Amino acid sequence: MKIRMGFVSNSSTSSFLIYGTDDISSEEYDLISDKYYKEIDYHCPYGDHYYIGYSWDSIKDDETGKQFKDRVESKIKELLGRDNMSFGTYEEAWRDG
């Protein structure tokens, strides 16, 4: 699990790049972070706005981009118990200074 809640102390820039969704409520985020924290990467940069997904560096050596996306979407839908969500690549960066 990867969680970044603030700046890295030895760096002036922090960022993340995941494939997943930002179509998630705080209750769903709490469920995922508490119950399935070992199964997915996730990030919560701003109070009530949540991103969950997998880091692009977790793609398997024998996996295509499409297979990776399908795997991520399937896992998140399974964990949340719903199908009606949008997926994409999300990136955020912060500069300190």
Legacy VTK file of the C-alpha trace (Angstrom):
# vtk DataFile Version 3.0
C-alpha trace
ASCII
DATASET POLYDATA
POINTS 97 float
0.000 0.000 0.000
1.236 3.476 -0.789
-0.143 6.447 1.086
1.158 9.967 0.680
-0.535 12.438 2.986
1.998 15.280 2.757
5.404 16.249 1.516
8.404 13.950 1.536
10.825 15.486 4.002
13.928 15.213 1.823
12.321 16.385 -1.386
10.881 19.629 -2.632
8.504 17.844 -5.025
6.031 15.026 -4.326
3.824 13.285 -6.848
1.879 10.162 -7.695
0.589 8.457 -10.840
-2.087 5.772 -10.574
-4.702 4.062 -12.707
-7.966 3.925 -10.816
-10.908 6.096 -9.869
-11.749 9.259 -8.002
-15.441 8.296 -8.022
-15.472 7.173 -4.394
-17.186 8.364 -1.225
-15.431 8.868 2.101
-17.311 5.827 3.465
-16.065 3.651 0.595
-12.552 4.994 1.061
-12.668 4.114 4.760
-13.860 0.587 3.923
-11.076 0.065 1.414
-8.333 1.600 3.529
-9.325 -0.344 6.651
-10.306 -3.694 5.173
-8.264 -4.069 1.993
-5.212 -1.918 2.639
-2.805 -4.649 1.453
-4.625 -5.230 -1.824
-4.516 -1.847 -3.542
-2.471 1.341 -3.700
-4.425 4.439 -2.850
-3.954 8.104 -2.249
-5.906 10.767 -0.376
-4.477 14.185 -1.153
-7.257 16.583 -0.156
-9.685 16.061 2.722
-12.846 14.708 1.083
-11.411 13.973 -2.377
-10.171 10.389 -2.701
-8.266 8.484 -5.342
-7.873 4.717 -5.274
-6.063 2.536 -7.743
-2.789 0.919 -8.607
0.483 2.609 -9.341
1.573 2.242 -12.961
4.820 0.699 -11.733
2.828 -2.308 -10.472
2.087 -3.498 -14.018
3.322 -7.071 -14.446
6.097 -7.927 -16.899
3.814 -10.133 -19.003
0.797 -7.820 -18.815
-0.409 -5.419 -21.500
-1.703 -1.967 -20.623
-5.252 -3.134 -21.365
-4.861 -6.188 -19.134
-3.519 -3.976 -16.329
-6.470 -1.591 -16.641
-8.967 -4.466 -16.730
-7.367 -6.006 -13.622
-7.491 -2.719 -11.703
-11.093 -1.983 -12.694
-12.220 -5.501 -11.838
-10.544 -5.419 -8.412
-11.934 -2.006 -7.447
-15.446 -2.918 -8.614
-15.216 -6.157 -6.625
-14.020 -4.381 -3.469
-16.689 -1.676 -3.654
-19.487 -3.954 -4.858
-20.609 -1.651 -7.660
-20.060 -1.238 -11.399
-21.056 2.371 -12.087
-17.735 4.191 -11.805
-15.323 5.948 -14.103
-11.641 5.032 -14.374
-8.568 6.776 -15.669
-4.994 7.759 -14.968
-4.637 10.253 -12.148
-1.583 12.253 -11.284
-0.930 14.918 -8.726
2.201 16.839 -7.835
3.088 19.360 -5.179
6.063 21.659 -5.001
7.330 22.861 -1.656
9.193 26.063 -2.223
LINES 1 98
97 0 1 2 3 4 5 6 7 8 9 10 11 12 13 14 15 16 17 18 19 20 21 22 23 24 25 26 27 28 29 30 31 32 33 34 35 36 37 38 39 40 41 42 43 44 45 46 47 48 49 50 51 52 53 54 55 56 57 58 59 60 61 62 63 64 65 66 67 68 69 70 71 72 73 74 75 76 77 78 79 80 81 82 83 84 85 86 87 88 89 90 91 92 93 94 95 96
